[in-house]
Amino acid sequence: MIYALDTNAIVHYIHSNVNVCNNFHNAIMDNYKIVIPKMADYEIRRGFCIKPSPRKEKTYATLLRDCAIINATIDIWDDAIPIYAGHFNSRHTAGEIDILIAALCLQNDYTLVTNNANDFKNVDRLKWIDWTQPA
């Protein structure tokens, strides 16, 4: 199994959320691969540009030692269209970056780590888990 961290999971890690940190470290100890979608990396790093925090940036750099940043393929745009349409038809439109992260996870059969169930619960075939809950 490969876990992909949503932006909010990274934020919880940076803020030392005990459950997220424990689940992350347990996954590493169990030899699971953990990746960061480039879109989530973009959201995190743009936040540092707006509001620099050397401590948080150092924590993120530490996280990156155990994670690979995964870029999307050109096909992501086509794969994101039905996700957007499904959200639009259910009157709950997730953010564009969330839709792209979901498409990336579906393309690669990743399990998304997020506590933002509302944005992802209606995405067919998407596997997700909430690490803010105890391990």
ABEGO torsion letter per residue (X at the ends): XBBBBBAAAAAAAAAGBAAAAAAAAAAAAAGBBBBBBAAAAAAAAAAAAABBBAAAAAAAAAAAAABBBBBBBAAAAAAAAAAAAAAAAAGBBBBAAAAAAAAAAAAAGBBBBBABAAAAAABBGBBBBBAABBX
